[in-house]
Every structure is written in structure tokens, then in C-alpha cells.
Amino acid sequence: MNAEIDNLDFISSPKVVENYKFLDEIGVFKHIERLNKELLDCSNLLSGAVDIFNKISITEILDAAVWKISDRFLPSFITFLWKPHQNRNDVTIKSYKNYKPVDINLPVQTIAPFIPFFTRFPKPVAYEIFEFQEKNLDPVILDRLKELDPELLIPIMGPFGLYGIVLIGRKMISKGYTPDELFFLEQLMSFLSQAVQNNLHYEHSVRDVKTGLYNHGYFLTRLSEEIARTKREDAVSSLLVMDVDKFKIFNDTYGHLAGDRVLESLALTIKQSLRTGDIPSRFGGEEFTILLINTPRQTAWLVAERLRKSVEEMKVPWEIPLPQVTISLGLVSFDSKMDTNADEIISRADEALYKSKENGRNRTSIWGGGLLFRIQHSRENTEDKQDPDIVTA
């Protein structure tokens, strides 16, 4: 082609028409078709990367990857296994079928047994190859993997090694994955790996290592933001501060590992007892905070009492039975009418917490309107009550 036809459609140009048979014989059109397909693949890959990197949470990142994979291949299922914490071995599993999350029974507690294999083969691999090569994996896990019938296992690799694994089922429309499709998956997984790494590193910077709750620095930032928002939008929010009652007994009598297990169990109970949007954090030691967004005092009290009762019923796994764990709580609400800052709000919640400790522990006290009120809520006298008994302290 010369400059005279640069701006003409290639296929309809006179010189192409004139030499069509020759160009077809030497494979020009097939080559163009191949290039167009590669351009489309690159475009899809780039749009997939953009979608993945624009997501904030791990769930959103995985959802975006699932849509890109399913649009391209429509596999029978996609399952992700990944480590949510860099310095812990626990694993999170999420599976999809027809674009939607589904429950899956996969007895994998850690991805550690997969590390030796994917250190040797850090690329997408057919399940048959994995099954043939892998000799050290628990037979129960291998049997369950075989039942799921995955076609591909894809590692999510990063600078710290194996972050996770993706299981991809067989294609529902055609058979087998072509080399081009494997290349697409490998590249998409490299973007997914980077997005997961970024998320893990961010979470590590804002999470407490021991409990997995938000750390103190993140809490202070969010509290200041929430104070500003309540003033800007004429809203009301609340802060809970809680403390494990007589926590020293667990450390001194049963050892610091038992104390750590109490904190870990408490953190799990806190997560399970809260609503979407609540912000739990470890304030320090055995003290925790929960920022309740758009939550007035009465609702915050109900949240506090539900949590307190859940902790009363909490079982802490340990070699020997541990004493009952209870918590004391202090509550303060704040709105646009309160001319206060984060330090003052925390101080008021601490004052309420101290009142709970002073009045016998295992209870919630409320700071309100410049006066400290105490709410005593026990199993004996509040089973049928709808409203708390508020008494001036």
C-alpha cells in the first residue's frame, strides 16, 4: 500500500480487489483476521484490568475478574482461594457459577500446601498435571478437588509468594482452553494478582495484626471524617468504646497465648454482631471501639447490648475451659449541634465506659447531652422490656 490509499478502507481499495486472489493465497486476510482478534483480546484485557483496578474491596475485585472470565469463556465454575492476611495462614474461599456467588464445600484451611507446587509452576496449569505432580497434598482435599472437576488451576503470585489460587471449571460451550485463551487468563491473573496485592497491603496498613479489625490510626481518621460529615449533613452517629472485664486474669493465670485467643474470639464476635457499615477497631490492648455511622443513641444502645450479650455467650477455644468473657461498654452519640472534636468524643465515651466498670462491669453506660446516664441491662429484668431503664448517674 502507498500513501494514496492510506485513508481508504483496506478491503474495498481497488488495488486489494485487483490482487484479492493473490493476497488470499499468501494468507494476508487470515493474518489480518488474526491481528484483529489479537487487538480485540488486548482491548478486552485492558478493559478487564481497568475494571479490576477500579475496585476497592477484594469482593469487588473478584467480581470484576469473574465477569471478564465468564464473558470470554463461560466456565462451569470459578473458585478463588486467597489469604486475607499476609502474616496468617487462614484462607478465604469464594466460588461463582453463572456470574453469581455460590456456596462450595472445599476443605482447605490454608494455601500453604500449594506453595511448593506453584513455586515450581507459577503459571496456569491443567488439573490433570497438578494431580499427577502433586504428591504431598491432603488426600481429602485432592478427592474434593477431583469431585469439583476443575480444568485449570491458576496461581495468584506476588513478591511475597503465593497469594491465592483460582480454580476454573471446564468450558460449557466448547472443549478445552486454547493457547490464546490460556495466555489471556495468565495476563488477566497478573492484573488480578497486582490488585489483590494492593488491597492486601492497604488492608495491612489499616488493620490490627492480631484481631483483623481496623487499627487505631484508621479509626481516628474515620472518626474525624464522620464528625465533619455529621456537621455537614445534619446527621447523627455514635461511638462505642468497650473493654474486656478483668482481662489481666486471662494473661496472668492462663498465659498470654490464652489472652490472645480471647482477643481473637472477641474480634470475631464483634464482626458477626455488627451491621454492614459499622467500623470496628482495636483501640489498644483489650480495648475496642466501634464507630456507628448514621446511628442515633437509642439504636446504638441496642447494638451495644446485642454485642454484650453475644460476648456473654461466646466460647473461647482453649485446652482447658476459660472463665466467662464479658465486656463493659461506653456509648456517646454526636451530631451537628455538638461543637466538639474527636478527642472530646473519645473522652466522653471513655467516661461512660469507666462508669460501667465502676457500677459492676458487664453493662453499657451512655454519655448524653453533657450529663452521664447509666443503662443497666441484665438478663433477669430486661427479657421483656422494649426500652432501656435510664437512670441519672
N, C-alpha and C positions, 0 to 999 in steps of 0.2 A: 504494500500500500504506500501511496505517496501523499503529499500534503493536500492534493486536490480532493481527496475523498476522506480526509480526517474527520470531517463533520457530518459525513453520511452514515446511515445505518449500514453496518458491515455486510449483513446478509443480502440486503437489497441493492448493494452497489453494483453497477454494470460489470466491473472487472471480476467481481466474485461470481456473478451469474455466468459470465463468459467462461470462467475457469472452474465452474462448480464441480464437474466430474473429476477433474484432476485433484482439486482440493479435498474432495471426499475420499478419493483413493489413498491419498497420503495421510489421512486421518486428522485433517485440520479441524473439522467440525466436531469430531469426538473430543479433540483436545480442548476446544472452546467450551464444549459442554462440561468437560471435567473441571476446567478453570472456573466456570460459573458455579458449579457445585461447591468447589472449594471456597469461593467467595461467599456463598450462602452460609457454608459451615462456619467460616470466620466471623461473619456477621452475627450468626446465632450464638457463637461462642462469646463474642464481645458483649452482646446484649445480655447473655446469661451472667457474665462477670459483673456487668453494671448492676443488674438486679441483685446479685448476691452481696456485692459490696455496699449497696444502699440500705441493707437491712441492719438492724441493731441487735436483736436478740438471736440466740442460737436457733430457736424455733423458726424465726422468720428466715434465717439464712438457709436452713434445711428445706423449708417450704419452697423457697425460690429455686433451689437446686432440683428438687423433685419435679417442679413444673417444667424446667428445661429438659430434664432427662425423659420425663414421660411424654412430652410433646414430640421428642425426637424418636423414641423407641417403643413407648408403651410397654414397659416390662410388667411381668405379673406381680411383682412387689419390689419395693426399695426399703431397705432397713439400714439405719445408721446406728453405730455403737461408738460412743466417744467418752473421753474423760472430761468431766465438767471442771475438775480442779487439777492444776498442774502437779501439786505435791501429794495427791491422794490417788488411790488405785480404783476407787469406785467407778462404775460405768453407768452411763445413761443410754437407754435404748429407745429408739423411735422408729416406727415402721409405717409405711404407706402402701395403699393399694388403690388404684384408680384415682390418684391425686389426693386421696383422703387418708388421714391418720387412722391406723387400726391397731388393736392390741395384738401383741405377739409374745408367745412363750419361748424365751431363749435363755437358758440357764447360764448366762455369762455374768460373773461378778466383777471381772477385771479384764482389761485387754492385754495384760502382761504376758499371758501365754502366747499371744500372737506376735509379740515383738521379734523373737528370733527369726521367724519365717519372713516377715516383711522387711527386716533389716537386710536379708539376702535378696528378696524380690520386691523392691519398692515401687512396683507398677501394677496395673490391673492384671489379675491372673484368673484363669479358668478354675472353677471349683474343683474339677477333677484333678488338676495339677496340685492344687493346695492339699486336697485329701491324700494324694499319693505321697507328697513330700513331707507333710506334717506328721510327725511321729509322737510328739510329746503332749498334744492337746488332750484334755479330758475326754474319754470315750463318750460320756453322756452328751457333751457339747457337740462332738462330731456326729453322733447319731441324730441330734436335733437339727443340726445344720443340713444333714442329708435329707431329713424329712421336709425341710423348707424348700429344698431343691433350687438353690441359687445357681446361676450360671457364672457370675463373676464376683470376685472379692476385690475391692479396691481400697488400698490404704490411704489414709489422710496423714501425710507426713509433714513434719516441720523441723525446725532447728533443734528441738528437744526430743526428736524421735517420732514415735507413732502416737498421733493424737486420737485416731479413731479408725474405724473400718466401715466401708459401705458394702452391703450385700445387695446384688441386683439379680432379680429373677429372670427367667427366660422371656424372650420377646413373645408377645401374644399374637402378633400378626405374621411375622416371618421367622425363619430359623437362624440362630447363630448371630454373633456380632462380627461385622466385617472389620478389617484393619482400620478403615477410616473411622468407623464408629468407636472402636477402642481408643483411637487417637483423640477423638472428640471427648470421650469420657475422661481420659487421662488429663487432658488440658483443663476441662471443667473442674475436675477434682483438685487440680493445683490451685485454682481460684478459690474453691471451697476451703481448701486447707489454709490458705492465707487468711480468709475471712474468719475461720474458726480460731486461728492463732490470735488474730487481732482481738476477737471477742474474749478469748481466754485471758489474754494479757490485760485487757481493760478490766475484766471481772476480778482478776488477781489484784489489781491496783485499788479496787473499791470494796473488796470482800475481806472479811476476817478469816485468817487461815484455819483456825481451829473449828469454827462453827459454820462457816459458809454464809453467814449473814453479812450485811454491809458493815464496813468498818466505821470508826469514829469520824474520820475525816469526811467521808461521803455523807454521813448523817448531818454533820454541821453545815455542809454545803446545801443539802436539800432542805434543812430547817430554815436557813436564811432565805432560800428561794421561796419557800412556802409562806413565810411571814410576809414577804413582799407581795406575793400573789393574793393573799387574803386581803391585804390593804387595797390592792389594785382592783380586785373584783368584788369587794364587799362580801367575802366568803368567811367561813369558819372552819378551822381544823383543830386537831387535838394532838397532844403528845403524851405517851405513856412512858414512864420510867419504872423499871422493875428490878428486883434484886432477889437472888436465891437466899432463902432463910437459912441461917446457921450453916452457911457453905463451908466454913472452916472445919466443921466436923468431918465432912467427906474427905478433905485433904489430910487432916491430922490423923484420923482414925483408920481410913481405908487406903490412903495414899493418893498422890497427885494424879495417877492414871485414872483412878475411880472418879476423882473430881473432874477430870477432863471428859470422862464418859457422861457425867451428869450434864455438863455444859452442852455437849453434842446432842444428847437426847432432848434437852430443853430447847435447843435451837430448832430441832426437827418438829417438836410440838408447836413451837411458835409459828413456823411456816405453815403447818397444817391447820392452825386455828385462825389464821388471818384471811382477809379478803384480798382479791386482786387489787393492786394499787397501794396497799399498806406498805410501809417501808420499815422493816425490822433491822436493827443493827446491834452490834455488841459495843456497848459504851466503854467497857473496860472491866477486867476481872470477871466477876459474876454478875455484873450489872448490864442490863439491856435496855434499849429504847425502841419504841415503835411510833413512827410518825403516821397519823391517821388523816389522810387527805379528805377535805370536804366532809368532816365528821363532827357534828355538834357534841356537846358534853354528854347528854343522855345516851346517845348511840355509842360514844366512846366508852362509857361506863359498862354498857352491855358487852362490848368487845373485850374489855379488861376482865370482866367476870367470867366470860366464856373461856378465856385463856387460863385464868386462875384455876378454874375447876378442871380443865384439861390437864394441867400440870399436876393437880392432886391425884388424878387417875393414872398418871404416867408411870410406866415401868422402865427402869433403867437396867439394861442387860449387864450383869456382872457375875463373877464367880460365886459370890455369896450375896444374899439379899441385902440391899442398901436401905437405909431409912427412907421414909416417905419424903419426897421432894415437894416443897411448897415455895411460893413466891409472894412477895409483898409488892404492891404497885402504887405509884403516884400518878395522878392524872391532872393535866391542865389543858384548857381549851383557849384558843386565841382567835381574834377576829380583827376586822378593820378598825374597830373602835378602841383597841388596846394599843397605846403608844409604847411599844416595848421591843426588845431585841432578843436574839437567840439566847444570850447568857441569862437574861432575866426569866425567860420561859423555862429554861432548863432548871434554874434555881427554884422556881415555884413548883415544878414537878418533883424535884428532889425534896422540897419541904413537905409535900404531900406524902412522898414515899417514907420520909422519916416518921411522919405521924402514923402511918400503917405499922411501921416497926414498933413504935412506942406503944401502940394500942394492942399488941399481941401477935403481930405478923399474920401472914396468910389472909390478907384483905386488901381492898382498894380504897384509897382516900383521894378526894378531889379537892384541888385548889380552884376557887372560883370567885371572881368579882372582887378581888382584894381580900377576901376572907377565906380561911381554910375550912372546908367542910369534910366531914368524915362519913363514908358509907361503909357500914358493916354488913356483910352479906355472908351468912353461914348456911350450911345445909339444913340445919334444924328449923330456922324461922323464915326461910325465903323460898321454900319449894313452890308455893302457890302465889307468890307476890309478883305483880307485874311491874311495879315501880319500886325503886330503892328507898330505904328509910334514910333520909338525910338528916344528920344531927350536927349542929354547930359545935366545932371543936373548942 
